[in-house]
Amino acid sequence: MKRYSAFAVAREAARYHLGWERAWAAPEPKAQYDVVIVGAGGHGLATAYYLGKNFGITNVAVIEKGWLGGGNTGRNTTIIRSNYLQDASAAIYEKSRGLYETLSQDLNYNVMFSPRGVMMLAQTQHEIRGYQRTAQANALQGVTTEWIAPARVKELLPIINLDGPRYPVLGALWQARGGTARHDAVAWGYARACSAMGMDILQKCEVTGIRQQGGQVTGVETTRGEIGCTRLGIVVAGHSGVLAEMAGFRLPVESVALQALVSEPIKPCMDVVVMANTVHGYMSQSDKGEMVIGGGADGFNNYTQRGSFHHIEETVRALVETFPMISRLKMLRQWGGIVDMTGDRSPILSKTPLAGCFINCGWGTGGFKAIPGSGWGFAELMAKGHSPLTEAFTLDRFREGRFIDESVAAGVAH
């Protein structure tokens, strides 16, 4: 794999960019791999990357029924933060946020990480108490956050209206090292690095069955033939329940659509990410000038990836009071992704009843921010059978009542 650099860009410019090689190979499937990862989104590709980087396991296939990064990884709104309440959540999200800071250098691929800061608005007395509690918990966890007053909110975000008649801004939980990254670039960077290690990325390869013998996984059946393996990782977000059923077990998840939209591009007007859980809306400005806007997940189970008018109406109406300027903007495009939600709004990274089969799912509305940490921990779980980052997120917790309640921290789509 040729390294990307300023010199490489200059060299290729001189020869009309005819010397660039493919970012990742497009091989035919082999009959047998040590590990098969189903799902070539951010979490699946990160898992494969850290299997190779941290454990030297490179006889790996990453299988994707569509195109690489075409699911939730390419359909989210790119927010990165780690200010969660529970210790287990804070640990994996902070690991992820830290990995994001050097990810471009690690992958030799610019993922456009921008630590612009994430602000979670408190618009009720209940939220003030909740966020102050979170700030104290974060201090104990070693996660740098702070509670800020309305004057500081206005200083960081001049376009905000603090005195909304229904929901005035009473303060905010502020994480200065949170931010955004380019979602597609994260997937592409991991894919390029995996391919350079000799791993196979198999697109347009849908899994139609999971083979097992004596309670042990032996491989998968796909539209491109049977592929054998001794370890199988299922990382397919909203379709996790479908794959789990193929493997012979059920998951405590439900799939819903999560929608977002962007406005027409405008001049720079905000350089932070702002979230408002009370009204279920959040917003940031992209590098191209678009206002990236989203809200809560749909209130009913579905697999649609289309947008809907009711989402535009509810989300924009919620944000207009706090940001009156957006009432004058035109919508550029709208989309949806399929997310899988657990009862405690925390993910599942676990062994399964089928030996050799592992599941990574249930990230709900906050999966993008967790990609590097999720891949790091899940790779360790698959390689060693246990990981400090994932030990609290097992399937057993639902049977044993060990819930990791993040319903407040994950109460709005982000």
Residue pairs with C-beta under 8 A, 6 or more apart in sequence:
1 21
1 192
1 195
1 196
2 8
2 21
3 108
4 108
4 109
4 110
11 19
12 18
12 19
12 20
23 188
23 191
23 192
23 195
24 68
24 191
24 192
24 194
24 195
24 201
25 195
25 200
25 201
26 201
26 203
27 200
27 201
27 202
28 224
29 61
29 200
29 202
29 205
29 222
29 224
29 225
29 227
30 61
30 200
30 227
31 226
31 227
31 228
32 219
32 227
32 228
32 229
33 59
33 60
33 61
33 200
33 227
33 228
33 229
34 57
34 59
34 60
34 229
34 230
34 231
35 48
35 51
35 57
35 59
35 60
35 61
35 229
35 230
35 231
35 232
35 233
35 382
36 60
36 61
36 63
36 219
36 220
36 227
36 229
36 231
36 232
36 233
37 44
37 45
37 47
37 48
37 60
37 61
37 62
37 63
37 233
37 235
38 44
38 63
38 207
38 220
38 232
38 233
38 234
38 235
38 236
38 243
39 62
39 63
39 64
39 71
39 234
39 235
39 236
39 237
40 62
40 63
40 64
40 68
40 69
40 187
40 191
40 201
40 203
41 64
41 69
41 71
41 72
41 73
41 187
41 235
41 236
41 237
42 69
42 73
42 183
42 186
42 187
42 190
42 367
42 368
42 371
42 375
43 73
43 235
43 237
43 360
43 363
43 367
43 370
43 371
43 374
43 375
43 378
44 62
44 64
44 233
44 235
44 236
44 360
45 62
45 68
45 187
45 190
45 191
45 194
45 201
45 375
46 190
46 371
46 372
46 374
46 375
46 376
46 379
47 233
47 235
47 360
47 374
47 375
47 378
47 379
47 382
48 60
48 62
48 190
48 194
48 199
48 375
48 379
49 107
49 190
49 193
49 194
49 197
49 375
49 379
50 375
50 376
50 379
50 380
51 57
51 58
51 60
51 379
51 382
51 383
52 58
52 60
52 194
52 197
52 199
53 193
53 197
54 376
54 379
54 380
54 383
55 379
55 380
55 383
55 384
57 383
58 197
58 198
58 199
59 198
59 199
60 194
60 199
60 200
61 199
61 200
61 201
61 202
61 227
61 229
62 191
62 194
62 199
62 200
62 201
62 202
63 202
63 205
63 207
63 220
63 222
63 227
64 70
64 201
64 202
64 203
64 204
64 205
65 204
65 205
65 206
65 207
65 223
66 203
66 204
67 203
67 204
68 187
68 188
68 191
68 201
68 203
69 183
69 184
69 187
69 188
69 191
71 236
71 237
71 238
71 337
71 338
72 237
72 238
72 258
72 337
72 338
72 339
72 367
72 368
73 183
73 184
73 186
73 187
73 368
73 371
74 183
74 184
74 187
75 183
75 260
75 305
75 335
75 336
75 337
76 183
76 258
76 260
76 337
76 367
76 368
77 260
77 282
77 284
77 292
77 294
77 368
77 413
77 414
78 180
78 181
78 182
78 183
78 284
78 292
78 368
79 118
79 178
79 179
79 180
79 273
79 275
79 282
79 284
79 366
79 368
79 369
79 414
80 96
80 97
80 100
80 113
80 118
80 178
80 179
80 180
80 181
80 368
80 369
81 93
81 97
81 118
81 175
81 178
81 273
81 369
81 414
82 90
82 93
82 94
82 96
82 97
82 143
82 175
82 178
82 369
83 90
83 118
83 120
83 134
83 135
83 138
83 143
83 145
83 173
83 175
83 178
83 409
84 90
84 93
84 134
84 406
84 409
85 133
85 134
85 137
85 406
85 408
85 409
86 346
86 404
86 405
86 406
87 137
87 141
88 346
88 392
88 393
88 404
89 346
89 404
89 406
89 409
90 137
90 138
90 141
90 143
91 141
91 388
91 389
92 370
92 373
92 374
92 377
92 389
92 390
92 393
93 369
93 370
93 373
94 141
94 142
94 143
94 373
95 372
95 373
95 376
95 377
95 389
96 369
96 370
96 371
96 372
96 373
96 374
96 376
97 177
97 178
97 369
97 373
99 106
99 372
99 373
99 376
100 111
100 113
100 181
100 372
101 113
101 115
101 177
103 111
103 113
103 181
103 186
103 189
103 372
104 110
104 111
104 112
104 113
104 189
107 189
107 190
107 192
107 193
108 189
108 192
108 193
109 185
109 188
109 189
109 192
109 193
110 182
110 185
110 189
111 181
111 182
111 185
111 186
111 189
112 180
112 181
112 182
112 185
112 287
113 179
113 180
113 181
114 179
114 180
114 181
114 287
115 176
115 177
115 178
115 179
116 178
116 179
116 180
116 271
116 272
116 273
116 284
117 156
117 174
117 175
117 176
117 177
117 178
117 179
117 272
117 273
118 174
118 175
118 178
118 179
118 272
118 273
118 274
118 275
119 148
119 153
119 156
119 157
119 172
119 173
119 174
119 272
119 273
119 274
119 275
120 131
120 172
120 173
120 174
120 275
120 276
120 277
121 127
121 153
121 169
121 171
121 172
121 274
121 275
121 276
121 277
121 278
121 322
122 128
122 130
122 131
122 169
122 170
122 171
122 172
122 173
123 164
123 167
123 168
123 169
123 170
123 276
123 278
123 279
124 167
124 170
124 278
125 170
127 170
127 277
127 278
128 170
128 171
130 408
131 147
131 171
131 172
131 173
132 147
134 145
134 173
134 409
135 145
135 146
135 147
135 173
138 144
138 145
139 145
143 175
144 175
144 176
144 177
145 173
145 174
145 175
146 173
146 174
146 176
147 171
147 172
147 173
147 174
148 156
148 171
148 172
148 173
148 174
149 171
150 162
150 169
150 170
150 171
152 172
152 174
153 160
153 162
153 169
153 171
153 172
154 160
154 162
156 174
156 272
157 270
157 272
157 274
159 269
159 270
159 323
159 325
160 169
160 274
160 322
160 323
161 169
161 321
161 322
161 323
161 324
162 168
162 169
163 169
164 321
164 322
165 321
166 321
167 276
167 278
167 279
167 321
167 322
169 322
178 273
179 273
180 273
180 284
181 368
183 368
186 368
186 371
190 375
191 201
194 201
195 201
202 222
202 224
204 223
204 224
205 222
205 223
205 224
206 222
206 223
207 220
207 221
207 222
207 243
207 246
208 221
208 222
208 223
209 220
209 221
209 246
210 217
210 219
210 220
210 221
210 232
210 243
210 246
210 247
210 248
210 354
210 357
211 217
211 218
211 219
211 220
211 221
211 226
211 228
212 218
212 247
212 248
212 354
215 354
215 355
216 354
216 355
216 356
217 229
217 230
217 231
217 232
217 247
217 354
217 355
217 356
217 357
218 228
218 229
218 230
219 226
219 227
219 228
219 229
219 232
220 226
220 227
220 229
220 232
229 356
230 356
231 356
231 357
231 358
231 382
232 247
232 356
232 357
232 358
233 358
233 359
233 360
233 378
233 382
234 240
234 243
234 244
234 247
234 357
234 358
234 359
234 360
234 361
235 360
235 361
235 378
236 242
236 243
236 361
237 337
237 338
237 339
237 340
237 361
237 363
237 367
238 255
238 256
238 303
238 337
238 338
238 339
238 340
239 255
239 338
240 251
240 253
240 340
240 359
240 361
240 362
241 250
241 251
241 253
241 255
241 340
244 250
244 251
244 352
244 359
247 352
247 354
247 357
248 353
248 354
249 352
249 353
249 354
251 340
251 348
251 359
251 361
251 362
251 395
252 342
252 343
252 395
252 398
253 340
253 341
253 342
253 348
253 361
253 362
254 301
254 340
254 341
255 301
255 302
255 303
255 338
255 339
255 340
255 341
256 297
256 298
256 299
256 300
256 301
256 302
256 338
256 339
256 341
257 297
257 298
257 302
257 303
257 304
257 305
257 336
257 337
257 338
257 339
258 294
258 297
258 298
258 336
258 337
258 338
258 339
258 365
258 413
259 294
259 295
259 298
259 307
259 308
259 311
259 315
259 334
259 335
259 336
260 292
260 293
260 294
260 334
260 335
260 336
260 413
261 293
261 294
261 307
261 311
261 312
261 315
261 331
261 332
261 333
261 334
261 335
262 286
262 290
262 291
262 292
262 293
262 331
262 332
262 333
262 334
263 290
263 291
263 293
263 326
263 329
263 330
263 331
263 332
264 290
264 329
264 330
264 331
264 332
265 288
265 289
265 290
265 332
266 289
266 290
266 291
266 329
267 289
268 285
268 289
269 285
269 325
270 283
270 284
270 285
271 285
272 284
273 282
273 283
273 284
274 282
274 283
274 284
275 281
275 282
275 412
275 414
276 282
276 318
276 319
276 322
276 412
277 408
277 411
277 412
279 318
279 319
279 321
279 322
280 295
280 296
280 314
280 315
280 318
280 412
280 413
281 293
281 294
281 295
281 315
281 316
281 318
281 319
281 322
281 412
282 293
282 294
282 295
282 412
282 413
282 414
283 291
283 292
283 293
283 294
283 319
283 323
283 326
284 291
284 292
285 291
285 292
286 292
290 332
291 326
291 329
293 315
293 316
293 319
293 326
294 315
294 413
294 414
295 311
295 314
295 315
295 318
295 412
295 413
296 315
296 365
296 411
296 412
296 413
297 339
297 341
297 364
297 365
297 413
298 308
298 311
303 338
304 336
304 338
305 335
305 336
305 337
305 338
306 335
306 336
307 334
307 335
307 336
308 336
311 334
312 331
312 334
316 326
316 327
319 326
320 326
320 327
339 363
339 364
339 365
339 367
340 361
340 362
340 363
340 364
341 362
341 364
341 365
342 348
342 362
342 364
342 398
343 398
343 403
344 403
344 404
344 405
344 406
344 407
345 364
345 405
345 406
345 407
345 409
345 410
345 411
346 362
346 393
346 403
346 404
346 405
346 406
346 410
347 360
347 361
347 362
347 363
347 364
347 367
347 370
347 374
347 393
348 359
348 360
348 361
348 362
348 393
348 394
348 395
349 358
349 359
349 360
349 374
349 377
349 378
349 381
349 387
349 389
349 390
349 393
349 394
350 358
350 359
350 381
350 390
350 393
350 394
350 395
350 396
351 357
351 358
351 381
351 385
351 394
351 395
352 358
352 359
352 395
358 378
358 381
358 382
359 395
360 374
360 378
363 370
363 374
364 410
365 410
365 412
365 413
365 414
366 410
366 414
367 374
369 414
373 389
376 389
377 387
377 388
377 389
377 390
378 387
378 390
380 386
380 387
380 389
380 390
381 387
381 390
392 402
392 404
393 404
396 402
397 403
397 404
